[in-house]
C-alpha cells in the first residue's frame, strides 16, 4: 500500500507523520510519500523524511496511487483531485461543523475516517488524538497563563520578604484539566479543581490539588458518555454557581476546559463572577472555539474585563508543533497497526468493529456514520 502524507493549510503547524512513523509504515510493507514542506513548521525537513525511507514530491505526485491519505485537518475536497476512488483519508475531519466537506469526500469515493471520534475504550487509548492533543493544550494553557500573569507562581522565601504562591483553579477535569493541574503544581502554584463528575475527586487529590465540589446535590456519578461530562440538573447548576462564586474571587489563575460534544460550551463563569476577581487575574478558556466557558471570551483573542485578562485559547497544541505532531502521528500509526492485515499487506477495517464504526464517516459514495445520518 502507498501512504500519502499531506502538507496542511496555512495556520496548521502540525504534520500527520514523522520520520519515526515513516519507518513503522515501511516495516509493515507500505511505501510513504510526503508532500514537500509538510513538516517544516514542526522542524522536520524533507531530507529527514527521505532519510527515514519516504519519497517527497508535489501533492499530485504523493496522491497518485495512494491507498491511505494522512492529514492533521481535513483537506479541501478540491485539493484531493487525482486521489483514487476508495482511498482512505485519515485525520481530524471535524464532521459536525464541516458536513458539506464530508459529503464531498463521499461523492469523490473517498472513505473518510475521523479519528477525533475514536471511542473512549481501553484498546483505543493509543489512537486517541483528542487525548494526546488535549494533554498538550492543558500544559500550554498554564504556561500561557503564567506568561500573562504579573507575578511569580511559586512561593519564594527571600531576604527581602516572602513571595506568596499563585492560586490556580481548574474547572473541568478531563485530559486537559488533569495536565493543567499537574503543570500548575510543578510551577509551584496552590491548585484547586472542580468537575461535575464525582469520580474525578480522587484524580484531583492524586495530583496534590484541592477538590472543590458541590455537597448535598448530586452531579454526575462516574464518567459521562464517552468520557465527557453531560448536562446536570438546574438545582446542581445553581449550587455549583454559588460554590464557584465564593471560590473564584480568591483565585489568581483560572483554567476552564468544559465541553459537551455537539453542543455549545457550558457557561461556567459569568460577568458578575468576573467582577469579583482580583485585578490582574488571568483566565484561559480552552472552550473558546465552542462559544467559551467564560462570558465575554473571544476565541483567538485576549480581552480584559473588570481588570481580568481572558485568553480565548484556540488550538493550543499547534503552538507546540514538534510534540503535537509526534503524538498525533503515533496515534495514526497505532490505528493503522491495529488493523493491518500482515498476510494481505494492507489495512483491513471490519464493519462490525466498534472503533471502525465510530470513526468511519463515508464508504462506497455514501455517508455511513450514525452520528451524521441519525
N, C-alpha and C positions, 0 to 999 in steps of 0.2 A: 504494500500500500504506500501511497505517497501522501505525506503530510505537508500542508501549506501553512506557513506562519505569516500573518498579515501585519503590515505596519498600521498603526492606529491613526485615527483622525486627530486633527490639531487639538491640543489640550489634554490628551491622554498620554501620560508619560510611561505607562506600563507596557510590557510586551508579554505575549502568551507562551513564549518558550525561552529557555536559557540554554547555554551550552550543556549543562548537566542533563537536562531533559532531552535534548537532541540525541545525546549518547544513549539514553534509555530507549528512545524510539528505534534507533539504529540496532540496538541489541535485540529488539523484538522482530527485526527484519524489515522495518519501514525505512523509506528514504524521506529526507526532510529538506524542503526548500523554503528559504526565508526571504521575504521581501527586503530589498536593500534599505538600510537605515532603520529597520524595525526596532532595533534595540538601543539606538543611540541615547535616547533620553534616560534609559536605565543603565547607562555606561557599559553597554555591550556592543562591540564593534562588529561589522560584517566579518572581519578576519577572525574574531572569536568564534562566531558561528561556523565558519568554514573549517577552523581548526578542530572543531568538535565533530565534523563529518557532514555538515549541511552544505547545500549549494545556496547561492544568493542570486537574486535576479529581480526583474520588474514584476509588478503584480500579474500581468497576463502570463508571464513565464512561470511564476510559482503556482498559479491556479491551474495551469494546463495539466490535465490528467489527475488532479489531486482528488483523493478519496476522503481525506479529512482536512478541514479548514479550521485553523485556530485563530481566535481573535478575542481580545480582552472585552471590548464592547462590540455590539452587533454592527457590522459594516452596512453602509447603504446598499440596497439591492443592486443598484446600477453598477456599483464598483465590483460586483461579482460576475460581471459579464464574462463568459468563457468558462465558468465553472461547469463541470459536467453534471448531468442530471443524476440525482441520487447521492451526491456528495454530502457529507455530514459537516455541518457548521457547529462548532463547539465554543461557547464563551458565555459572557454575561449579556443577555439579549434584551432585558427589560421588557418582557412580553406585555404586561398590562398597560404600559404607557406608550408602547410602540406597536400597537395591534396592526396598523397598516403595513409596517415593515415585515412583520411575521407573515401576513397574508401574501406579501410579495415573494418572500422566501418559498412559501408553498407553491405559488404559481410558477416559480422558476425550477421546481422539482428538487429543491434543497431540503434536506432533513435537518431542521434546526433543533439544537439541544441547549437548553438554558440551564447552566449549572447553578445559577442562584436559586433555582427551585429544587435543589438537592434536598431530599428528605433528611430530617434530623434523626437519623438512626445510627447505631454504633458502626456498622460496616461502611457507612458513607462519610464518616468523620474526616478521613484523609482527603476527600474530594470536595469538601465544603468550602467554596470560595467566599461565602459571606462571613464565615467564622474567621478565616485566615486574614481577610482584609479588615474586618471589624476589630480584630486584635490590634492591628497596627493603628487603626483610627483611634482607639481608646488611648493608646500610648501617646499619639501625636496631639490629641486633644489636651492632655495635661501639659505637654511640653509647650504648646501654643499658649495655654493659659498662663504658664509660668513666665513666658516671654512678655505677655501683655500686662502682667501684674507688677505693680510698682514696688514690691517688697520681696524679700527672700522667702523661700519655702521652709527651710529647716530652722529649728531653734539654734541659736548661736550664743555661747557664753563668751563674752569679750571683756577686756579691761575697761571698756567704755560703757558696759552695761549689757543687758540681755536683749537679744532679738527673738521675739516670740514666734512660734511656728504658725504658718498659714493654716487656716481651716478650710478643708476641701470637702464638698458634699457631692456625691454621685447619685443621680436619680435614674434608676433603671440598671439592673444588674444582669445584663446579658454578657456576651463575649466582650464587647467594647467596655461596658461598665466595670467588669472584673479587672480588665487590664488597666483601666483608669485608676481603680483603687490601688492596684499593685504599684503603678508608676508614681502615684501621689505619695504612697508610703515610702518608696525608695528615695524620693526627693525630700523627705522629712516632714511632710505635712501631717496635720491631725486629720484623719479621714473618717467620714461617716457616709452611710449609703442607705438607700431605701429602694423598695420594689413592691409591686402588688402581689408578687408570688411569695408566699410564706416560706417556700423551700429554700429561698436564697439567703435566709438569715444565717444559716451555718456557713455558706460560702463567704459572706461578708466577714464573719468572725474569723474564718480560717486565714484571711488575708490581713488580719490585725486591725480591721476597721470596726467602727461602732455601728450596729444596725439601728435604723430609725424606722419603726413600724407602727402602724395603727393598731391599737389594742382594743379588744372588745367588739370589733366589727370585722366580719370575715371578708378576706380578699380572695385571692385565687390560691387554692391548695395545689401544691406541686407545680408542674410545668404547664404552661399554656400550650395550645395546639402548635406543633412544630417547634417547640422551644420558645415561642414568643408568648408574651402576656396577651390576654384578651380584654374584653370590656369588663368593668366592675360595676357594682350597683351604685345608684345615686347616693345611698347612705355612706358607702365606703368612700366615694369621691369627695363628699363633704368633709368626712372625718380626716381624710388624707390632706385636703387643702388646709384645714386648721392646723394639722401637725406640721406641715411644711412651712406655713406662715410663721410659726413660732421658732422654727429651726433655722430657716434661711436667713433671717435677719442677723444671725450671728456668724454667717459664713463669709469667707473671702473669695472662694472659688466654687463654682457650681458647674458640673458636667451633666448634661441631660442627654439621654440615649433612647428614650422610649419610642418604639414604633409598633404599629399594628399593620400587618401585611394587607395591602389593598385598600387601606383607609388613610385619611389624614392623620398626622401625628397627634396624639392626645396633648391637650394643653395642660402643662404642669405648673407653670409659673405665670401669674397674671401681672398686669401693670401695677396693680395695688401692692402685690408682694414685692415687685422690683423696688418700689418706692421705700420699702422698709430696709433694704440692704445698704451697707456702708458705701459711701462714695469711694471709688477706686476698686470695687469688687469686679470680678470677671466671671462671665458665664460663657461656656462653649456649648452650643446647641448642635448636637450631632444629628438631629432630626430635621435640620433646616430645609432640606430639599423636599421633605414631605409636609411642609407647612409650619414646622417648628414646634417645639415644646414650650417655647417662651414667647409671650405676647410681645410684639414689636420686633421679633427676629427677622432679618432679611438674609436669605440664602446667598452665600458668597460675599457678604459684606460684614464689616464690624460697625455696629451702631452704638451710640451712647444714650441711655435713658436713665434719668434720675441719678446720674453720676456713675452708672454701672455700664461697663463695656459688655456688649453681647456679640459674640463671634458666631456668625451663621456658617458653621463648618460645612464644606461641600467636598466630598470625595477626598478625605484626608490621606487615604492610602496612596493617592497619586503623588503626594509630597515626599514619599519615601519609595521612589520608583524601583530601586535595586532590590530591596527586600520584598516589596509588594509583588514585583514580577517573579521573584524566586518562589514565593509561596503560591501565587496564582498558577504558575506553570507546573509546579509539583502537584497541585490539585488536579489539573488536567491530566498529567501523566499517570496519576493514581487511578483516575477514572478509566483511562484507556487500558491500563494494565489489568484492571479488574474484569474487563470484558473482552480481553484479547484471546482469540482462538489461535493457539500456537500451531495446531495442525494445519489450519487453513491459512494462517499468516494474515489474519485480518480481524477487524473489530466485529464482534457479534453481539447484537443488542436484543435480547429476548423480550417479546411484547409483554410477557407476564411478570417481568421483574419489577419490583416496586420502585427501584431507582430509575430505571429506564422510563417507566410510565410517568414518573414525576417530572423528568427533565425534557422528555421528547415533546416538542411543540407541533412539528409537521412531519408528514410522511405521505408518500405517493400523491403529492399535489394537494393535500388537504391539511387543515389544522385538526389535530387529533387530541390535544391535551384537554382534559375535562375542565380545567380552570378557565379555559378560553371558549369552550363550547357549551358549558353548562349554563 
